[in-house]
Amino acid sequence: METMSSPIDPLTWLRSRCESLPAVEEVIAWGHPNFRVAGRAFAVFELYRGRPCIAVKAEREEQDLLIERFGFFKTPYVWKQGWVSTWVDVPFPLDLLEGLLKKAHFATSRMPPRQPRGPRSPPKPRNAARNFPIRPKHVP
C-alpha cells in the first residue's frame, strides 16, 4: 500500500483528488476546508488537537475495519454519522484514502440535495409549550 511520506502538502493532495471528482465545491465551514457535492460534505481537512487530519465519510460497516487495521480514528463530533479521520502529519495510506474519497463522493452525490435553510423563527418563550392560564394569586 502506498503511503505519503514526501513533503507534499496533505491539503494540496486532498484538494487535487477532490477537484478531480464531478461537481465538487470547496467551502470553508467551521474554519476548515470542506469538500461538498450536492450541498453535502464528504471530506474535510482539519486540525484536531493541533495535528492535521483528513476526515472522510465512510460506511458504518467499514468504520471498525478502518480503525482497527489502518489506524483511522472516529472523527470527533460526527463519527456517529459515519465519519473517520486519519492523521496526515505522518505517512498515511494514499490509495486507501483516495478510494474512500471516491466512494464517499459517489454515495453523497446520490443523496437528495440539501435544501437551503431559511430564516429561523424566534425562540418560543419557555412556558409557551404549556399553554396553561396563569392563575391569579389568592388575595385574602
N, C-alpha and C positions, 0 to 999 in steps of 0.2 A: 504494500500500500504506500502510495506516495505521500510524503508529509512536507509541509512547508518549513524549511529551515533557513532559507535565504533571506536577505534583507528586504524582500518585497513587503510593502505596507499591506497589512491584512485588510484595511478598509478599501484600498485600491483594488485588491484581489476580489473582495466581495462585490464591490461596485461593478467591476468588469463582468463578473459572472451574472449578476442580476440584470444588468443592462442588455445582455445578450438574449434575454428571455422576452417574449412578446408582451407588450402593454404594461411594462413595469414603470412605476414612477417612484422617485426617491423624495421623501419628505422628512423634515425634522419634526419629531414628535417626542415629547418627554425629554428633550435635549439630546436625542440620539438620531442618527440616520436610520430611517425605516424604509424598507423596500416593499411596495404595495402593488397589488393587482386587483382591479375591480374595487378599489377603495379599502381593501383589507390587507393588513401586513402579513408577510410570510417570512421575512428575515429582518434582523435588526443587528446593528453594530453598536456596542455599548461598553462603557466602563463600569465594572462591578467590583466593588471593594478595591478600587484603584488599579484593576487589571483589565485589559481589553479582552472582549469576548464577542463571539458571534452567536446570536440566538436564532433558531430556526424552528418553524412549526413542524411537528412530527406526529405521525400516527401514534395513538396511545399504546398500541401493541409493540411499537418499536422503541419506546422510551426506555424501558428496562434494559433491553439489549444494548442500546447506545450508551447508557450509563455504566453498565457492568463491564462491557467488553472494550469500549472505545474511549472511556474517560470523559464522556459528556457529563453534565450535571443538570439538574432540574432548574429551569430558568426561574429566577425569583419572580414572584407576583403572578406569573401566568402559566406555570407548569401544569396546573390542573386543566388548562385549556389545550394542552398538547404541545408545549414548547420545551426544547432542550437547548443547552448552550455548550460551547467549547471555548476554552482559553486559546487565545491566538498570540500570546507573547512567548509561547513555547511551540515546538513543532506540532502541527495538527494535521489530521487526515484530509488532504485536499480532495482526493477522489470521492471519498465518502461524503464529505460536506457538499461537494458540488452535486452529487446525486440527490442528497437531501434537499438542496435548494430547488432543483428541478421538480422533484416530487411535491414539495410544498407549494411551489408556484402553480403546478398543474391542479392540485386539489383546491387551492384557494381561488383560482380562476374559474372553477366550476361552481362556486358558491354564488348565491344571488348577490348583486352589488349592494353595498351598504347605502342606505338612504341618508342623505344629509340631515343632520339634526336641525330642527327649527328652534326658535327661541323657547327657552324653558319658562314654564309658568311660575309665578312667585310661590314660595312655600306657603303651605296652609298653616294657620295658627295651630298651636299644639293641641287645643281642645276641640278643634273643628270636627274631628272624626267622631266624637261622642254624640254630638247633636242633642245634648241634654239642656233643658232650660235651666237657667240659673235661678235657684230658689232664693227668695228674699230671706234675710236673717230674721229670726223670730225676735220681735220687739215687744217687751212686756208692757 
